Amino acid sequence: MEVFTFPYLMQMNGKKIYPHTDISKIYADERGGIWIATLAEGLLFWHKDIYHLHTVNSAALTSGRMPDEGVKCMVEDVDGTVLAGTINGLLRYDPETDSMTVPYPELRNELCISLYRDSRDRIWLGTFYHGAFCIDNGKIRHYTFPETGSAELSYYVETPNLNCVRAFYEDYLGNFWISVYGGVGRFDTEKGTIDMLRDSHPEVTRFMIVRDICDHGDGLLLFSGDNGRFLYSPSEDRVETDMHSVRCYTQSNQAVLDDRGLLWIATSDGLFISDRTSGSVYTVGVSSGLPNDNVISLAVDNMNNIWAATFNSISRIKAIRNDSGYSFSVSNFSEDD
């Protein structure tokens, strides 16, 4: 295991990122750029050709064009601009003009928590209390779902709230999936209805908060959440909750399957890597170089490197093939970067 810690990477305006900078999401664009959503510093951008981080926030933009710096999610639109979901609405950043705009005034005050671009280049926005929105060629459709209990969302009481939308996913069969507080379900985008998986498979009822949906390979979907992970086969309508894998009941925040067949799983207890070809499982955590074990977001760049975000640090991880399997090189961009 190789570990490198960069001395510092300042922002373009000379300001450093301090330990209290909470990171909520990380995203890799098609040009090798890494976008970092933070709850206090707006959007940060890194590229191998830029030594300093570029800052996109109200202080960095003329006339304070970014009305709120609390960014929860982001996605690249088909035109290369970046949509940023904040705690007070949806914004659009244009890297070519270094400008921030409010593209859809009707979404200005939404508390955004998830963004997704589907195979038809539609943009899906999930909110904390107000359901989901679909943006299709500039037209917006709003989906709200029946209340199943108290309108007050509580993480300590198992009362589902279908209007708290955490994730979207389009599977290989064309099925559309949605994660709400209360579990996951197949989403009929025409009728606006959710067929909750827990209704036909009670064994997944305990998975109230699913934070991520990922292709697991072999025709399976991997659902990652606060109570661990489970697998589902859309073609066979089959659930696997006991996966006999390393710490499958650990809180899981995101998973990605790279081109090598390595499945990377971000958990509250480190980063787990499963080699789908050999069956080997590797663990990367504090003991092997990560700044801390609570990995909250992952991204794969165009060089097949994995970027892992914890609450206030970023790590780039290279998987190196050798005779015995894989070793890993960790480069940390931490509190002074």
C-alpha positions as CSV (number, residue, x, y, z in Angstrom):
1,M,0.0,0.0,0.0
2,E,1.4,3.3,-1.1
3,V,0.2,6.5,0.6
4,F,0.9,10.1,-0.5
5,T,-0.3,13.3,1.2
6,F,0.0,16.4,-0.8
7,P,1.4,19.4,1.2
8,Y,-1.6,21.6,0.3
9,L,-3.8,22.5,-2.6
10,M,-5.3,26.0,-2.1
11,Q,-8.4,27.2,-3.8
12,M,-8.0,29.6,-6.8
13,N,-8.8,32.5,-4.5
14,G,-6.0,31.6,-2.1
15,K,-8.3,30.3,0.6
16,K,-7.6,26.9,2.1
17,I,-10.1,24.2,2.8
18,Y,-10.3,23.6,6.5
19,P,-11.4,20.5,8.5
20,H,-14.9,21.9,9.1
21,T,-15.6,21.9,5.4
22,D,-18.3,19.2,5.1
23,I,-18.3,17.3,1.8
24,S,-21.6,16.0,0.6
25,K,-20.9,14.5,-2.9
26,I,-18.1,14.0,-5.4
27,Y,-18.6,13.7,-9.2
28,A,-16.2,12.9,-12.1
29,D,-17.0,14.5,-15.4
30,E,-16.1,13.2,-18.9
31,R,-13.0,15.4,-19.2
32,G,-11.2,14.2,-16.1
33,G,-12.5,16.9,-13.9
34,I,-13.5,16.2,-10.3
35,W,-16.4,18.2,-8.8
36,I,-16.8,18.4,-5.0
37,A,-20.1,19.5,-3.4
38,T,-19.7,21.1,0.0
39,L,-22.1,22.4,2.6
40,A,-20.2,25.6,3.2
41,E,-17.8,26.4,0.3
42,G,-20.1,25.8,-2.7
43,L,-18.7,23.7,-5.5
44,L,-15.0,22.9,-5.8
45,F,-13.3,21.7,-9.0
46,W,-10.0,19.8,-9.5
47,H,-8.3,18.7,-12.7
48,K,-4.8,17.2,-13.2
49,D,-3.8,20.4,-15.2
50,I,-4.8,22.7,-12.3
51,Y,-2.7,22.6,-9.1
52,H,-5.1,24.7,-7.1
53,L,-8.8,23.9,-6.6
54,H,-11.2,26.2,-8.4
55,T,-13.9,27.6,-6.2
56,V,-17.5,28.1,-7.4
57,N,-19.3,30.0,-4.7
58,S,-20.8,33.4,-4.0
59,A,-17.5,34.9,-2.9
60,A,-15.7,33.7,-6.1
61,L,-18.4,34.8,-8.6
62,T,-19.1,38.3,-9.7
63,S,-22.0,39.9,-7.8
64,G,-22.5,36.8,-5.7
65,R,-24.4,34.9,-8.3
66,M,-24.5,31.7,-6.2
67,P,-27.3,32.5,-3.8
68,D,-26.6,29.5,-1.6
69,E,-23.3,27.6,-0.9
70,G,-24.9,24.5,0.6
71,V,-24.6,22.0,-2.2
72,K,-26.0,18.6,-1.7
73,C,-25.8,17.0,-5.1
74,M,-24.7,17.6,-8.7
75,V,-24.8,16.1,-12.2
76,E,-23.4,17.1,-15.6
77,D,-26.0,18.1,-18.2
78,V,-25.8,17.1,-21.8
79,D,-24.3,20.5,-22.8
80,G,-21.4,20.2,-20.4
81,T,-22.8,22.5,-17.7
82,V,-23.1,21.3,-14.2
83,L,-26.4,21.3,-12.3
84,A,-26.0,21.8,-8.6
85,G,-28.7,21.0,-6.1
86,T,-28.5,23.2,-3.1
87,I,-30.5,23.5,0.1
88,N,-32.3,26.4,-1.5
89,G,-32.9,25.4,-5.1
90,L,-31.3,24.2,-8.4
91,L,-28.5,26.1,-10.0
92,R,-26.6,25.7,-13.3
93,Y,-22.8,26.4,-13.5
94,D,-21.2,27.0,-17.0
95,P,-17.5,26.3,-16.8
96,E,-16.9,28.1,-20.2
97,T,-18.2,31.4,-18.9
98,D,-17.6,30.9,-15.2
99,S,-21.2,31.9,-14.5
100,M,-23.9,30.6,-12.2
101,T,-27.6,30.9,-13.1
102,V,-31.0,29.9,-11.8
103,P,-32.2,27.8,-14.8
104,Y,-35.7,27.1,-13.5
105,P,-37.3,29.8,-11.2
106,E,-40.0,27.3,-10.1
107,L,-37.3,25.2,-8.5
108,R,-35.6,28.1,-6.7
109,N,-36.6,27.2,-3.2
110,E,-36.5,23.4,-3.3
111,L,-34.3,21.5,-0.8
112,C,-32.4,19.3,-3.3
113,I,-30.9,16.0,-2.2
114,S,-30.4,14.0,-5.4
115,L,-29.8,14.5,-9.1
116,Y,-29.7,11.9,-11.9
117,R,-29.4,12.0,-15.7
118,D,-31.1,9.1,-17.5
119,S,-30.5,7.5,-20.9
120,R,-32.8,10.0,-22.6
121,D,-30.9,12.9,-21.0
122,R,-33.7,13.8,-18.8
123,I,-32.7,15.3,-15.5
124,W,-34.3,13.9,-12.3
125,L,-34.3,16.0,-9.1
126,G,-35.2,14.6,-5.7
127,T,-36.2,16.8,-2.8
128,F,-36.3,16.4,0.9
129,Y,-40.1,16.9,1.4
130,H,-41.5,17.9,-2.0
131,G,-41.3,14.8,-4.1
132,A,-39.4,14.5,-7.5
133,F,-39.1,16.6,-10.6
134,C,-38.3,15.6,-14.1
135,I,-36.7,18.1,-16.5
136,D,-37.2,17.1,-20.1
137,N,-36.1,19.6,-22.8
138,G,-36.8,22.4,-20.4
139,K,-40.3,21.2,-19.4
140,I,-40.8,20.3,-15.8
141,R,-43.1,17.6,-14.4
142,H,-43.6,17.4,-10.7
143,Y,-44.3,14.1,-9.0
144,T,-45.7,14.0,-5.5
145,F,-46.7,10.8,-3.7
146,P,-49.3,9.9,-1.1
147,E,-48.5,10.5,2.5
148,T,-48.3,7.2,4.4
149,G,-48.0,8.7,7.9
150,S,-46.9,11.8,9.7
151,A,-45.7,14.6,7.6
152,E,-42.8,15.1,10.0
153,L,-40.0,13.0,8.8
154,S,-38.3,11.1,11.6
155,Y,-35.3,8.8,11.3
156,Y,-36.1,7.2,14.6
157,V,-39.7,6.2,13.7
158,E,-40.3,3.8,10.8
159,T,-42.9,5.9,9.2
160,P,-42.3,6.1,5.4
161,N,-42.3,9.4,3.6
162,L,-42.4,8.9,-0.1
163,N,-41.8,12.5,-0.9
164,C,-38.2,12.4,0.5
165,V,-36.4,11.2,-2.6
166,R,-32.8,10.1,-2.2
167,A,-31.8,8.3,-5.4
168,F,-32.9,7.4,-9.0
169,Y,-31.6,4.6,-11.2
170,E,-32.4,3.2,-14.7
171,D,-31.6,-0.5,-14.9
172,Y,-30.5,-2.6,-17.9
173,L,-34.1,-3.7,-18.6
174,G,-35.3,-0.1,-18.8
175,N,-36.9,-0.2,-15.4
176,F,-36.8,3.1,-13.4
177,W,-36.1,2.9,-9.7
178,I,-36.5,5.4,-7.0
179,S,-35.4,5.5,-3.4
180,V,-37.6,7.3,-0.9
181,Y,-37.6,7.4,2.9
182,G,-39.2,4.0,3.5
183,G,-37.3,2.0,0.9
184,V,-37.0,1.5,-2.8
185,G,-39.5,0.8,-5.6
186,R,-40.0,0.5,-9.3
187,F,-41.1,3.9,-10.5
188,D,-43.7,4.2,-13.3
189,T,-42.7,7.6,-14.8
190,E,-45.9,7.9,-16.9
191,K,-48.4,7.2,-14.1
192,G,-46.3,8.7,-11.3
193,T,-46.7,5.6,-9.1
194,I,-44.1,3.7,-7.0
195,D,-44.4,-0.1,-6.6
196,M,-42.5,-0.5,-3.3
197,L,-40.2,-3.5,-3.2
198,R,-41.0,-4.0,0.5
199,D,-44.6,-4.8,-0.4
200,S,-43.6,-8.0,-2.3
201,H,-40.4,-8.7,-0.4
202,P,-41.0,-8.0,3.4
203,E,-37.4,-9.0,4.1
204,V,-36.2,-5.6,2.8
205,T,-38.5,-3.6,5.1
206,R,-35.7,-2.8,7.4
207,F,-33.9,-0.9,4.6
208,M,-35.7,2.4,5.3
209,I,-32.9,4.6,3.9
210,V,-31.3,3.5,0.6
211,R,-28.7,6.0,-0.4
212,D,-27.5,4.5,-3.7
213,I,-28.5,2.1,-6.4
214,C,-25.8,0.5,-8.5
215,D,-25.3,-2.2,-11.2
216,H,-23.7,-5.1,-9.5
217,G,-23.2,-7.2,-12.7
218,D,-24.6,-10.6,-13.4
219,G,-28.1,-9.1,-13.9
220,L,-28.2,-7.8,-10.3
221,L,-28.8,-4.4,-8.7
222,L,-27.0,-3.4,-5.5
223,F,-28.9,-1.3,-3.0
224,S,-26.8,0.5,-0.4
225,G,-28.2,2.1,2.7
226,D,-28.0,2.8,6.4
227,N,-28.8,-0.8,7.4
228,G,-26.3,-2.3,4.9
229,R,-26.8,-3.7,1.4
230,F,-28.9,-6.1,-0.5
231,L,-29.1,-7.5,-4.0
232,Y,-32.1,-7.7,-6.4
233,S,-32.6,-9.4,-9.7
234,P,-35.2,-7.5,-11.8
235,S,-35.5,-10.3,-14.3
236,E,-36.2,-13.0,-11.6
237,D,-37.8,-10.7,-9.0
238,R,-35.4,-12.2,-6.5
239,V,-33.9,-10.6,-3.4
240,E,-30.6,-11.6,-1.6
241,T,-30.3,-10.0,1.8
242,D,-27.6,-12.3,3.3
243,M,-24.8,-11.9,0.8
244,H,-22.1,-13.6,2.8
245,S,-19.8,-10.7,2.0
246,V,-17.6,-8.6,4.2
247,R,-19.7,-6.6,6.6
248,C,-22.8,-6.5,4.4
249,Y,-24.8,-5.0,7.3
250,T,-22.4,-2.0,7.7
251,Q,-23.9,1.4,6.8
252,S,-23.2,1.8,3.0
253,N,-23.3,5.1,1.3
254,Q,-22.5,4.4,-2.4
255,A,-21.1,1.7,-4.7
256,V,-19.5,1.8,-8.1
257,L,-18.5,-1.0,-10.5
258,D,-15.5,-0.1,-12.6
259,D,-14.4,-1.4,-16.0
260,R,-12.0,-3.9,-14.4
261,G,-14.9,-5.6,-12.6
262,L,-13.9,-4.2,-9.3
263,L,-16.9,-3.3,-7.1
264,W,-16.0,-0.4,-4.8
265,I,-18.3,0.1,-1.7
266,A,-18.2,3.2,0.4
267,T,-19.2,2.5,4.0
268,S,-19.0,4.0,7.5
269,D,-16.2,1.5,8.2
270,G,-13.9,2.1,5.3
271,L,-13.8,1.3,1.6
272,F,-14.4,-2.3,0.5
273,I,-13.3,-3.5,-2.9
274,S,-14.6,-6.8,-4.3
275,D,-12.9,-8.3,-7.3
276,R,-15.8,-9.9,-9.3
277,T,-13.4,-12.1,-11.3
278,S,-11.3,-13.7,-8.5
279,G,-13.7,-13.3,-5.6
280,S,-11.0,-11.5,-3.6
281,V,-12.0,-8.7,-1.2
282,Y,-9.8,-5.8,-0.2
283,T,-10.3,-3.2,2.5
284,V,-8.9,0.4,2.4
285,G,-9.3,2.5,5.6
286,V,-7.4,4.6,8.1
287,S,-4.9,1.8,8.6
288,S,-4.1,1.8,4.9
289,G,-4.0,5.5,4.3
290,L,-7.5,7.1,4.2
291,P,-7.9,10.2,6.4
292,N,-10.9,8.6,8.1
293,D,-13.1,5.5,7.6
294,N,-16.5,7.1,6.9
295,V,-16.5,7.2,3.1
296,I,-19.6,9.0,1.9
297,S,-19.2,9.3,-1.9
298,L,-17.3,7.7,-4.8
299,A,-16.5,8.7,-8.4
300,V,-14.5,7.0,-11.2
301,D,-12.5,9.3,-13.4
302,N,-11.5,8.8,-17.0
303,M,-8.2,7.1,-16.0
304,N,-10.1,4.5,-13.9
305,N,-8.9,6.0,-10.7
306,I,-11.4,6.0,-7.8
307,W,-12.0,9.2,-5.9
308,A,-13.3,8.8,-2.4
309,A,-14.8,11.6,-0.3
310,T,-15.1,11.6,3.5
311,F,-16.7,14.5,5.4
312,N,-13.8,16.8,5.0
313,S,-11.2,15.2,2.8
314,I,-10.7,13.7,-0.7
315,S,-8.6,10.7,-1.6
316,R,-7.6,9.4,-5.1
317,I,-7.0,5.6,-5.1
318,K,-5.2,3.7,-7.9
319,A,-5.7,0.0,-8.2
320,I,-2.4,-1.7,-9.3
321,R,-2.6,-5.1,-10.8
322,N,0.1,-7.6,-9.6
323,D,0.6,-11.4,-9.5
324,S,-1.4,-11.9,-6.3
325,G,-4.3,-9.6,-7.2
326,Y,-4.3,-5.9,-6.6
327,S,-2.5,-3.4,-4.4
328,F,-3.7,0.2,-3.9
329,S,-2.0,3.6,-4.0
330,V,-3.7,6.3,-1.9
331,S,-3.2,10.1,-2.5
332,N,-4.9,12.3,0.0
333,F,-6.1,15.8,-0.5
334,S,-7.0,16.6,3.1
335,E,-7.6,19.5,5.5
336,D,-5.1,21.9,4.0
337,D,-5.7,21.1,0.3
